[in-house]
Amino acid sequence: MLFKKEIEPRCAYCARGTQLEEGSVLCAKRGVVDPAGHCRSFRYDPLKRVPPRPAALDLSRLEDEDFTL
């Protein structure tokens, strides 16, 4: 599963919103709004949401002994 079932509503990934700039979204219902905001008309669009990047593996702390049985 790529996304959690309980998605926090945000205008940044609402089907009714269009990204204008980095700090604003054009909403069909409310006009220009903050991307972190939301309203009752929120409709989730999974193609607009970018999941967080996975944590990078830090191999510098590991030694050869960690990989032997």
DSSP file (Angstrom, degrees, kcal/mol; ACC not computed):
  #  RESIDUE AA STRUCTURE BP1 BP2  ACC     N-H-->O    O-->H-N    N-H-->O    O-->H-N    TCO  KAPPA ALPHA  PHI   PSI    X-CA   Y-CA   Z-CA
    1    1 A M              0   0    0      0, 0.0     3,-0.0     0, 0.0     0, 0.0   0.000 360.0 360.0 360.0 125.4    0.0    0.0    0.0
    2    2 A L        +     0   0    0      1,-0.1     2,-0.3     2,-0.1     0, 0.0   0.840 360.0  37.4 -80.9 -34.6    1.5    3.3   -1.1
    3    3 A F  S    S-     0   0    0     48,-0.1    -1,-0.1     1,-0.0     4,-0.1  -0.864  84.8-107.0-122.5 153.0   -0.7    5.6    1.0
    4    4 A K        -     0   0    0     -2,-0.3     3,-0.1     1,-0.1    -2,-0.1  -0.363  25.5-127.5 -69.1 155.1   -2.3    5.5    4.4
    5    5 A K  S    S+     0   0    0      1,-0.2     2,-1.1    -2,-0.1    -1,-0.1   0.865 101.7  60.3 -72.6 -35.1   -6.0    5.0    4.6
    6    6 A E  S    S-     0   0    0      2,-0.0     2,-0.5    -3,-0.0    -1,-0.2  -0.757  75.5-174.8 -96.6  91.2   -6.5    8.0    6.8
    7    7 A I        -     0   0    0     -2,-1.1    37,-0.0    -3,-0.1    -2,-0.0  -0.739  26.0-126.0 -89.0 128.7   -5.2   10.9    4.6
    8    8 A E        -     0   0    0     -2,-0.5     2,-0.1     1,-0.1    -1,-0.0  -0.611  34.7-113.1 -71.4 124.9   -5.1   14.3    6.3
    9    9 A P        +     0   0    0      0, 0.0     2,-0.3     0, 0.0    -1,-0.1  -0.385  46.6 164.5 -65.6 133.7   -7.1   16.7    4.1
   10   10 A R    >   -     0   0    0     -2,-0.1     3,-1.0     1,-0.1    28,-0.2  -0.990  44.5-131.0-146.5 143.4   -5.0   19.4    2.4
   11   11 A C  G >  S+     0   0    0     26,-2.5     3,-1.2    24,-0.4    25,-0.2   0.740 101.5  74.6 -65.2 -22.9   -5.7   21.7   -0.5
   12   12 A A  G 3  S+     0   0    0     23,-1.9    -1,-0.2     1,-0.3     7,-0.1   0.819 109.7  27.0 -62.6 -31.3   -2.3   20.8   -2.0
   13   13 A Y  G <  S+     0   0    0     -3,-1.0    32,-1.9    22,-0.2     2,-0.3  -0.150  90.9 125.4-125.9  40.7   -3.7   17.4   -3.0
   14   14 A C  B X   -A   44   0A   0     -3,-1.2     3,-1.2    30,-0.2    30,-0.2  -0.762  62.4-132.5 -94.2 143.5   -7.4   18.1   -3.5
   15   15 A A  T 3  S+     0   0    0     28,-3.6    29,-0.1    -2,-0.3    -1,-0.1   0.752 107.3  54.6 -66.8 -23.9   -9.1   17.2   -6.8
   16   16 A R  T 3  S+     0   0    0     27,-0.3    12,-1.6    25,-0.1     2,-0.3   0.531  97.9  82.2 -87.2  -6.5  -10.7   20.7   -6.8
   17   17 A G  E <   -B   27   0B   0     -3,-1.2     2,-0.4    10,-0.2    10,-0.2  -0.705  57.3-160.2-105.8 152.8   -7.4   22.6   -6.4
   18   18 A T  E     -B   26   0B   0      8,-1.9     8,-3.3    -2,-0.3     2,-0.3  -0.998  27.8-117.7-129.4 128.8   -4.7   23.6   -8.9
   19   19 A Q  E     +B   25   0B   0     -2,-0.4     6,-0.2     6,-0.2     3,-0.1  -0.490  35.1 171.4 -67.7 122.4   -1.2   24.5   -7.8
   20   20 A L  E     -     0   0B   0      4,-1.9     2,-0.2     1,-0.4     5,-0.2   0.889  64.5 -19.4 -92.2 -61.5   -0.4   28.1   -8.7
   21   21 A E  E >  S-B   24   0B   0      3,-1.2     3,-0.8     0, 0.0    -1,-0.4  -0.662  82.8 -79.5-133.2-173.1    2.9   28.7   -7.0
   22   22 A E  T 3  S+     0   0    0      1,-0.2     3,-0.0    -2,-0.2    -3,-0.0   0.823 128.8  35.0 -64.2 -30.4    4.8   27.1   -4.2
   23   23 A G  T 3  S+     0   0    0     11,-0.1     2,-0.3    12,-0.1    -1,-0.2   0.207 113.3  55.6-113.0  16.1    2.7   28.8   -1.5
   24   24 A S  E <   -B   21   0B   0     -3,-0.8    -4,-1.9    10,-0.2    -3,-1.2  -1.000  51.8-162.1-151.9 149.9   -0.8   29.0   -3.1
   25   25 A V  E     -BC  19  33B   0      8,-2.5     8,-3.0    -2,-0.3     2,-0.7  -0.985  21.1-133.2-129.0 137.8   -3.5   26.8   -4.6
   26   26 A L  E     -BC  18  32B   0     -8,-3.3    -8,-1.9    -2,-0.4     2,-0.4  -0.842  26.6-161.6 -93.4 113.6   -6.4   27.9   -6.7
   27   27 A C  E  >  -BC  17  31B   0      4,-3.7     4,-1.6    -2,-0.7   -10,-0.2  -0.765  20.8-141.8 -98.1 138.8   -9.5   26.2   -5.4
   28   28 A A  T  4 S+     0   0    0    -12,-1.6    -1,-0.1    -2,-0.4   -11,-0.1   0.761 103.9  36.2 -67.8 -24.5  -12.7   25.9   -7.5
   29   29 A K  T  4 S+     0   0    0      2,-0.1    -1,-0.2   -13,-0.1   -12,-0.0   0.843 131.7  20.9 -94.4 -41.4  -14.8   26.6   -4.4
   30   30 A R  T  4 S-     0   0    0      1,-0.3     2,-0.3     9,-0.0    -2,-0.2   0.459  92.0-132.3-116.3  -2.7  -12.8   29.1   -2.3
   31   31 A G  E  < S+C   27   0B   0     -4,-1.6    -4,-3.7     2,-0.0     2,-0.5  -0.640  71.9   7.1  87.2-144.2  -10.4   30.8   -4.7
   32   32 A V  E    S+C   26   0B   0     -2,-0.3     2,-0.3    -6,-0.2    -6,-0.2  -0.647  80.6 164.5 -80.1 123.3   -6.7   31.2   -3.8
   33   33 A V  E     -C   25   0B   0     -8,-3.0    -8,-2.5    -2,-0.5    -2,-0.0  -0.834  42.6 -87.0-135.1 169.8   -5.9   29.4   -0.6
   34   34 A D    >   -     0   0    0     -2,-0.3     3,-1.4   -10,-0.2   -23,-0.3  -0.590  34.4-129.6 -75.8 137.8   -3.0   28.0    1.5
   35   35 A P  T 3  S+     0   0    0      0, 0.0   -23,-1.9     0, 0.0   -24,-0.4   0.768 107.2  55.5 -62.4 -24.7   -1.9   24.5    0.4
   36   36 A A  T 3  S+     0   0    0    -26,-0.2    -2,-0.0   -25,-0.2     2,-0.0   0.590  94.4  88.9 -84.3  -9.8   -2.0   23.3    4.0
   37   37 A G    <   -     0   0    0     -3,-1.4   -26,-2.5   -27,-0.1     2,-0.3  -0.173  54.7-172.6 -79.5 176.3   -5.7   24.4    4.5
   38   38 A H        -     0   0    0    -28,-0.2     2,-0.3   -27,-0.1    -4,-0.1  -0.976   7.3-162.6-160.5 165.4   -8.8   22.3    3.7
   39   39 A C    >   -     0   0    0     -2,-0.3     3,-1.3   -29,-0.0   -29,-0.0  -0.825  44.3 -88.6-141.7-178.3  -12.6   22.7    3.6
   40   40 A R  T 3  S+     0   0    0      1,-0.3     0, 0.0    -2,-0.3     0, 0.0   0.695 119.0  65.9 -69.8 -18.0  -15.6   20.4    3.6
   41   41 A S  T 3  S+     0   0    0      2,-0.1    -1,-0.3   -27,-0.0   -25,-0.1   0.248  72.1 142.6 -87.4  13.3  -15.5   20.1   -0.2
   42   42 A F    <   -     0   0    0     -3,-1.3     2,-0.4   -28,-0.1   -31,-0.1  -0.331  26.4-177.5 -61.1 129.6  -12.2   18.2    0.0
   43   43 A R        -     0   0    0     -2,-0.1   -28,-3.6     2,-0.0   -27,-0.3  -0.980  26.1-126.0-129.4 117.5  -11.9   15.4   -2.6
   44   44 A Y  B     -A   14   0A   0     -2,-0.4   -30,-0.2   -30,-0.2    -2,-0.0  -0.417  22.1-171.9 -70.1 131.1   -8.7   13.3   -2.5
   45   45 A D    >>  -     0   0    0    -32,-1.9     3,-1.6    -2,-0.2     4,-0.7  -0.932   7.2-164.4-121.4 103.4   -6.6   13.1   -5.7
   46   46 A P  T 34 S+     0   0    0      0, 0.0     3,-0.3     0, 0.0    -1,-0.1   0.718  84.9  64.6 -64.6 -19.9   -3.8   10.5   -5.2
   47   47 A L  T 34 S+     0   0    0      1,-0.2   -34,-0.0     3,-0.1     0, 0.0   0.704 100.6  51.0 -75.9 -18.1   -1.9   11.7   -8.2
   48   48 A K  T <4 S+     0   0    0     -3,-1.6     2,-0.4   -35,-0.2    -1,-0.2   0.671  92.4  89.0 -89.4 -18.7   -1.3   15.1   -6.7
   49   49 A R     <  -     0   0    0     -4,-0.7   -36,-0.0    -3,-0.3    -5,-0.0  -0.663  60.8-158.8 -87.1 132.0    0.1   13.8   -3.4
   50   50 A V        -     0   0    0     -2,-0.4     3,-0.1     3,-0.0    -3,-0.1  -0.942  18.2-136.8-108.2 114.8    3.8   13.2   -3.2
   51   51 A P        -     0   0    0      0, 0.0   -48,-0.1     0, 0.0   -49,-0.0  -0.289  32.1 -90.5 -68.1 156.4    4.7   10.7   -0.4
   52   52 A P        -     0   0    0      0, 0.0     3,-0.1     0, 0.0     0, 0.0  -0.338  47.6-101.9 -65.4 148.8    7.7   11.4    1.8
   53   53 A R        -     0   0    0      1,-0.1     3,-0.1    -3,-0.1    -3,-0.0  -0.432  41.0-105.8 -69.5 143.0   11.0   10.0    0.7
   54   54 A P        -     0   0    0      0, 0.0    -1,-0.1     0, 0.0     2,-0.1  -0.320  44.8 -89.5 -66.7 154.3   12.1    6.9    2.5
   55   55 A A        -     0   0    0      1,-0.1     2,-0.2    -3,-0.1     0, 0.0  -0.361  44.5-114.2 -65.2 141.6   14.9    7.2    5.0
   56   56 A A        -     0   0    0     -3,-0.1     2,-0.5     1,-0.1    -1,-0.1  -0.548  27.3-115.7 -78.3 141.2   18.4    6.8    3.5
   57   57 A L        -     0   0    0     -2,-0.2     2,-0.9     1,-0.0    -1,-0.1  -0.666  21.9-149.5 -80.0 124.0   20.4    3.8    4.7
   58   58 A D    >   +     0   0    0     -2,-0.5     3,-0.6     1,-0.2     4,-0.2  -0.811  23.2 170.2 -98.4  98.5   23.5    4.9    6.6
   59   59 A L  G >   +     0   0    0     -2,-0.9     3,-0.9     1,-0.2    -1,-0.2   0.535  61.0  84.2 -85.0  -7.6   26.1    2.2    6.0
   60   60 A S  G 3  S+     0   0    0      1,-0.2    -1,-0.2     3,-0.0    -2,-0.0   0.772  87.9  53.6 -68.8 -24.3   29.0    4.2    7.6
   61   61 A R  G <  S+     0   0    0     -3,-0.6    -1,-0.2     2,-0.0     2,-0.2   0.654  95.4  87.0 -82.8 -15.6   28.0    3.0   11.1
   62   62 A L    <   -     0   0    0     -3,-0.9     2,-0.2    -4,-0.2    -3,-0.0  -0.546  59.9-160.5 -89.9 151.2   28.1   -0.7   10.1
   63   63 A E    >   -     0   0    0     -2,-0.2     3,-1.2     1,-0.0     4,-0.4  -0.733  36.7-100.5-120.5 171.2   31.2   -2.9   10.1
   64   64 A D  G >  S+     0   0    0      1,-0.3     3,-1.4    -2,-0.2     4,-0.1   0.817 118.9  64.5 -61.2 -31.2   32.0   -6.2    8.4
   65   65 A E  G >  S+     0   0    0      1,-0.3     3,-1.1     2,-0.2    -1,-0.3   0.760  90.8  65.0 -65.8 -24.5   31.3   -8.0   11.7
   66   66 A D  G <  S+     0   0    0     -3,-1.2    -1,-0.3     1,-0.2    -2,-0.2   0.699 101.1  51.0 -70.8 -17.9   27.6   -7.0   11.4
   67   67 A F  G <  S+     0   0    0     -3,-1.4     2,-0.3    -4,-0.4    -1,-0.2   0.294  93.9  88.6-104.8   9.2   27.2   -9.0    8.2
   68   68 A T    <         0   0    0     -3,-1.1    -3,-0.0    -4,-0.1     0, 0.0  -0.769 360.0 360.0-107.2 154.5   28.6  -12.3    9.5
   69   69 A L              0   0    0     -2,-0.3    -1,-0.1     0, 0.0    -4,-0.0   0.415 360.0 360.0 -94.9 360.0   26.8  -15.1   11.3
